[in-house]
C-alpha cells in the first residue's frame, strides 16, 4: 500500500509549555498564569500555550493515518530539545519528511522509522517532537495498510504479544492536588497522584513538612472514600529535584531518612518518588547522585522506589541509567525519545535488564499521541502508563483507559474468531 501524500496541520496540546528554570528560580502564580520573566531560550513568557503538529499520511486507497508531534511541558530543560512551535517546524516536515515518505510502501514500521530517525539537518537530528509525531503516523499507516491495529504491528515487529490484561494507569493532578486526587479515587486510578511538587517553600516545605502532610492526607482520603478495601493504589509523587535541593543532592543519609518518613506515612500504600534530585548540570552527575541514593535506600531496606526522570531523556539515557542501576524505575518520557520506536525499545530494554519501565510522557500531548502510546504499551507491557494529556484527570484517564479497553476487546474478538 503506497503513501501518496503527507499533510500537516497546526494544533494545540492538552496543556502548556512552562519554563522550568524560571519556576525553580521562584516565578510566582497569578491564577493559571506564572509571573516574572522567562529564562529559557525561546520562551516569551514563563507559561505559553502548548502547540502540536498533526501529521497525516494519505494511502493510495484513500485511508488516512495520523500522528501528533508534541513536546514536553518543560521543553528546553534538562538537556531536552528547544521549544516546539508549529510555525517553525511544519516547513521542516514538508521539506525533509514528505519527500522521504511519498511513494513508499507502508509495509514496515521499523524500517521506515529508522530512515526517518536518521535524517539530519545541518548535522543535527530532527526535533524530537517531529520524530515522535511522524513515527506515530507511520505506525498507523502500516497498521491500516495491513488491516491490523497498531498494537499488533508493534508486537509482530518486535517479537512481543499484545497484553490480555489492562496496564496500570498513572494519573497526574497538576497543582490541584487535593480535588484532583478525589477524582482519581472515584475513578479507581491504579497509580496516583503525581502532585507536582516543584517548589520547596510552597509545596515540599523547607524540611519536607508540607509533602509529609500531603502524603498523610492522601492516605486518609483513600481509606475514607475508597469503594472497596481491594483498592490499594500506588503513590507516585514527582518532586522535581526539591528533596535534593532541600537536603543536598549528595546527602544520601538525610534524603533517605526523609524518604523513610514518607514511606511510613504512606502505609498501607506503596510509595514511588520521581526525580528526588535534579543536579541541573549533566547526565553523569545526575546518574551518580541517583545511583547513590538508590544504593542507600536498598542498603537500609527503605521500600521506596526511585524513578529516574531528569537527564534521562533519550533511548541511550534510559539504557545508561538502567545499566548503572540509577533508580528502581525509569520514566520513558515518550516525546523526549523522538520516534516511538525508541519508546518501544526502551520499555523492552528496561524489562530485560531488571529496571521498572514506566511509559510516561507529558501532560502537554494530544489525544492522538496518547492513543498511539497505549498501543505501544499494550504490546510491550510496561509497569504503568501515563494518563494524558492535560492535568484534569478525567479526560486523560478516559482517553488512555478507553483506548486500552478497545484493544482488549478487539484482540479478544479476534482470538475467539480463530477458535
N, C-alpha and C positions, 0 to 999 in steps of 0.2 A: 504494500500500500504506500504510494508515493506521497510525499509532502509537497503541496503546490503553493503554499503561501505562509507567511508569518506576519501577524498583525498585532500591533501593540496599542494599549490604551492606558492612560494615566489613571490612578485610583488613590483612594485613601486606605489607611490601615485601621486597625481596631484600637489604636492608642496614639501615642505621641513619640516624638524624638525629644529626649531630655539630655541636657548637658550634665553628665555625671560629675565631672570635675567641679563644675560650678556649684552643684548641690552639696558635694562634700566640703566645699570651702565656705558653706553657710548661706547659700541662696535661700531667701525667705519664701513664704507662701502668701498668696493673696487669692483666696478661693482655689480655683483649679490652676491658676497661673503661678509661676515662680517669679520672684522679684530679683532684681540685680542683673548684672551684665554677664553674658556668656563668656567662657574662657576657651572652649574647644573650637578649633578651626572649622569654619563653615556654618556655625550656629549664629543666627541673628537674634535669637532670644534663648533663654535657658530652656524653655519648653516651646516646641514647634509642632505643627500638625504632622502626623506620620504620613508618608507617601509610599505608594506601591506602583508597580507596572504589571499589568496583566498581559502575558504573552500567549497569543492564540495561534495554534498550529492548525492549518486547514489541510485536511487529507483529500485525496483525489475523489473519494466517494461522497464528499460533502460533509463528513463528520468534522467537528471542531474540538480539538483537545486544548486544554489551557492550564496554565500555572501562574502563580503570582510572585513577582520579585518583591522582596521586603527585607528590611534590615532591622536590627535590634533597636530597642528603645534607647540604649546607651551607645549609640553609634560614635565612633571615633575614640572610645575609651578602652583601656586595657589591651592595646595592640590591635584593635579592630580597624576595618576599612572606614573611610570617612563617610560623612553624612550622605544619604542616598536621596537625591531629588530627581523626580521623574523627568523633568525637562532636560536635565543633563545627560540622562542615560538612555532614553528612548533612541536618540540618534546612534548611540553606540551599538545597541541591539540591531538596528536596521543596517548598520554598516558591516558588522562583523558576524552576527549570528544568522541573520536571514540568508545570506549567500551560502553559508555552510549547510543549512538545512533544506532549502528549497531544491527539489529534485531527488532528494534522498529517500530511500525506503525506510519506513518506520518499522523496523524489524528487530532492532537490538538496542535495548536501553543502555547497557553498559558501554557499548562501543560508541554510540552517538554522544553520550555524556562525556566520555573520556576525550573525544575530539573537541567538544565544546570547552571542557576544562583546560585544554592545552593552548587555547587561543591566548595570545599576548598582544598587548598594545603598548608600544614604547617600552618594551621589556618587562611589563607587569601583567599579571593575570587580570582578567576581568573582575570587576567588583563582585564581592561575594553574593550580594543581593541579585545580580544578574544571573550568576550561575545557579543560584537557588531556584529562581522562578523558571528559567529555561529548562532546567532538568526536570522540574515538575511537569511541564508541558510535554517534554519528550516521553516521560513515563506514561502519561495519559494517552499520548499518540500511539505508542507501541501497544498499550492495552486495547485501545479502540480498534486498531488495525487487526488485532488478533482475537477480537471478541472475548476479551477477558477483563477481569477487574485488576486494578493496579497492584494489589497485594499479591495476586497470582504471578504477575510478571516478576516482581521482586523475588518471590520465593523460588521460582523456576531458575532465574538467572544467578541467584546466589546460593542455591542448594539448601533452602530452608523449607519449612512447611508453614502454612498460614495457621495462626492460632485458632483453636476451637473454643477458647475461653476469653473473656474480656481482660484487658490490661488495666492496672490501676491508673486512675486519672488524678492528677495533681492540680488543684485549683489555687489561684492566687488572688489575694484580696486587694492589693494596692494599699493606699493609705487608710482606706475604710475597713480596717482590720477587725472591727467589732461586728458591725452589721453584716459585713460580707461573710464573716465566719458563721453567723447564723444561717445564711443562705447555704453554705457548704454542708452544715449539719443537716438541714432539711433535705438537701439533695442526696445526702449519703456519700459525699465525696470521700474517696479512699485515702487520699493524702491531702493535707491542708496545713496552714493557710497561706504560706509564703511570707506574708506580713510586712514586707518592705521596710526592714529595719536598717535604714540608710543614714541615720543621724544619731550621734552619741547623745547629745543633750536632750533631744525631744523624743527619742524612740528607744534607744538602748538604756540610757541613764549613765552617768559618769562612772558608776561602779556596776553597771549592768542591772540595776534595780528595776528599771521600767520594763525591761524584757522579762525579768523574773515575774513581775506582777501580771504581765500579759499571758505568759505561759500558764500560770496558776488559774487565771480567769478562763482561758480556753479549755483547760482540763475540766473545770467545774461546769462550764457551759455545756460541754458534750455530755457529761454524766447526768446533768439535769434534763436535757432535751432530746437525747438520742431515742430513736424509735424502738430500738432493741438493744439488749445487752451484747448482742453479737456485733454491733457496730463499734469497731475499735480502729479508728483511723490513725495513720502515722502523722506525727507533727513534723513538718518540713518547713524550716524558717530560714530565710535568706537574710543574712546580717550585713552584707556588703562590706566586709572587712572591718566593721566597727568594733568587734571584740578585740582584734589585734590592735586597733588604734587606741582602745581604752586601756588594755593591759600590756601592750608591747608585742609586736609581730613575732618575736623570737622568745617571748616569755612563756614557754610551754607550760610550766608548772602552774602559773596563775590562771592562764587560759583554761587549762584542764580542770583546775579547782572550780572555776566558774561553770564550765560545762557539766561538771558533776552535779552542781546545784540544780541546773536546768533539767538534768536527767531525772532527778528526784521529784522536782515539781511537776514534770510531765506525766509521771506514772499515774495510771497504768498504761499510758500510751508511749509508744516508741518515738524517739526524737532524732531528727536529722538536722544538721546545721550546715547551710550552704555559705561558702565564702567567709570563713571565720576571720581571715586576714586578707588584706589586699596590699601587697608590697609596692604597687604602683611604680615599678621601675623596669623589671624584666621577668621573663618566664622562669629563668633559672632560680632567681631569688624567691619567687613565689612558690615554685615547686619544693625547694628545700625547706621553706617555712612550713608549708602544709604537710610535708612528709614528717617533719619533726613533731608537729602536734599530733598527727595520726599515730606515730610510734608511742608518744606519751600516753594517749588515751588507751591504746591497746595494752601497753605495759601495766597500766593501773586498772584495767578491766572496766573502764568507763564506757558504758554501752550507748554511746552517741556516735552516729555515723556522720562523717565529714564529707561534704560534697564539694568537689573542685568546680570552679566557675571562672573567675577572672584569670586571664593569661592562659586559659585552656580553651582556645578558640577553634583551632583547625584540627583536621584528622591527625596530623603529625603531633600536635599538642596533646590530644587525647591519648595517643599511644605513649607519649613521653611521661605524662602523669601516671598512666596505668603501669608502665614498666617500672617506675620508681615507687609505686605504692603510696603516692601522694594523695591521700583521701581514701575513703571507702567506696565512693560513688563519684562518677563524673557526670556533670550536666553536659550533654551533647546538644549545644545550642544551635539548632538546625540552620538558621540563616548564616551564622558565622562560619560554618563549614563549607559554604558555597554549594556545589551540587549536592542533591540529596543522595547521590551515590556515595558520597563521603559519610553522610549520616548513617547509611546502611552499614558501611564498612566499620564505622566507629562502634556501633552497637555490637556487632559481631566480634570485634576485637576485644572489647571490654568483657564480654561473656566468656570468651575463650581464655582470657588471662585473669579471671577471678575478680574483676572490678565491677561494681554495680553500674549498670547502664541506665541513666535517666535521659530519655529522649525528650529534650526540652524545647527551647525556642524563646519566643518573646511575646509579650502582650501586644507588641507593635506589628503583628502579622495580619493576615486576612483569613476569611472563612475558607478560601480555596487552599491556601498553603497548609492550613490546619487539617483539612480533609486528606490531602495527599500524604501528610505526615502520618496520619492514622494508618494508611495502607502500608507504609514502610514499617511502622511499629508492629502491626499485626503479622507481618512476615518475619520480623527479626526478634520479636518478643523481649523488649527491654523490661526493666523492673517497673517503670512507670512512664507515663506520657503526660505532657503538659496540656491542660485545658487552655485553649487560646482561640482567638485573640481577645484583647480587652482585659479590663480589671473588674468587670461587673459580675463575674462568677456564672450567672445563669446562662448567658449567651455562649461563652467559651465552652462550658461544660456540655451544653446542648449540642453544639457543633461536633465536638470530639466524640461524645458518647453516642450520638445518633449515627455518625458515620461508622463507628465501631460495630454497632448493632446491625447496620445494613450488611457489613462484610460478613458477620457471623451468620446472618440469615441466608445470604446468597450462597455461602460456602456449604452450609447445611443442606440447602435445597439441591445444590449440585451433587453433593455426596449421596443424597437419597435417590437422585435420578440414575446414579451409576450402579445402584444395588440390583 
